[in-house]
Amino acid sequence: MRRKAQEWIYNLSDEDITFIKNFVMSSGSLKEVAKLYHITYPTVRLRLDRLIQKMQMNDQTENDAYISLIKKMVIDDQLDFDTAKILIKKYREQKGE
């Protein structure tokens, strides 16, 4: 299990890790994190949701090279999560899955 935790954290940017640290140090208070970053609560919520999506993407193993590439692009912030879902869905439809 320990190795699995290491994999997801290595796929996060330094900025993401700092955000997680600040979130934990604020006892999980999104309002406190919003104050710290001088941004609105909904912006913090969106950022947290994106981090959750990145972690979920990393947990989903995939043997298909194309789908793995799409997931890696999401993790690396090169592609947004919703677009990735559409691309993967269309790709699977074309393959007849």
C-alpha positions in Angstrom: 0.0 0.0 0.0 2.8 2.4 0.8 4.1 2.2 -2.8 0.7 3.2 -4.1 0.7 6.3 -2.0 4.1 7.3 -3.3 3.0 6.9 -6.9 0.1 9.4 -6.7 2.1 12.0 -4.8 5.0 11.8 -7.3 2.5 12.8 -10.1 1.5 16.0 -8.4 3.3 19.3 -9.0 5.1 21.2 -6.2 2.3 23.7 -6.2 -0.2 20.9 -5.7 1.8 19.5 -2.8 2.1 22.9 -1.2 -1.7 23.4 -1.5 -2.3 20.0 0.2 0.1 21.0 3.0 -1.7 24.3 3.5 -5.0 22.5 3.4 -3.9 20.1 6.1 -2.2 22.8 8.2 -5.5 24.7 8.1 -7.3 21.7 9.5 -9.1 21.1 6.3 -10.8 24.5 6.3 -11.4 25.7 2.8 -12.2 29.1 4.2 -8.8 29.3 5.9 -7.1 28.2 2.7 -9.0 30.9 0.7 -7.8 33.5 3.1 -4.2 32.2 2.9 -4.2 32.4 -0.9 -6.3 35.6 -1.1 -8.9 33.9 -3.3 -12.5 33.0 -3.0 -13.9 29.9 -1.4 -15.4 28.6 -4.7 -11.9 28.9 -6.3 -10.4 26.8 -3.5 -13.1 24.3 -3.8 -12.4 24.0 -7.5 -8.7 23.6 -6.9 -9.4 20.8 -4.4 -11.8 19.1 -6.8 -9.0 19.1 -9.5 -6.6 17.6 -7.1 -9.1 14.9 -6.2 -9.5 14.2 -10.0 -5.8 13.9 -10.5 -5.5 11.4 -7.6 -8.4 9.4 -9.0 -6.9 9.4 -12.5 -3.6 8.1 -11.0 -5.4 5.2 -9.2 -7.0 4.0 -12.4 -4.6 1.6 -14.1 -4.8 1.3 -17.9 -3.0 -1.0 -20.3 -4.0 1.0 -23.4 -1.2 3.4 -24.4 -3.5 6.1 -25.7 -5.7 6.1 -22.6 -2.6 6.1 -20.4 -1.3 9.2 -22.3 -4.6 11.0 -21.9 -4.5 10.3 -18.1 -0.9 11.4 -17.8 -1.8 14.7 -19.6 -4.5 15.3 -17.0 -2.1 14.6 -14.2 0.5 16.9 -15.7 -2.1 19.7 -16.2 -1.8 19.5 -20.0 -5.4 18.6 -20.5 -8.5 19.2 -18.4 -10.4 16.3 -16.8 -13.7 16.8 -18.6 -12.0 16.8 -22.0 -10.0 13.7 -21.1 -13.3 11.9 -20.2 -14.8 12.8 -23.6 -11.6 11.7 -25.5 -11.5 8.4 -23.6 -15.2 7.8 -24.1 -15.0 8.5 -27.9 -11.9 6.4 -28.2 -13.5 3.4 -26.5 -16.6 3.8 -28.6 -14.5 3.6 -31.8 -12.8 0.5 -30.5 -16.1 -1.0 -29.8 -15.6 -1.3 -26.0 
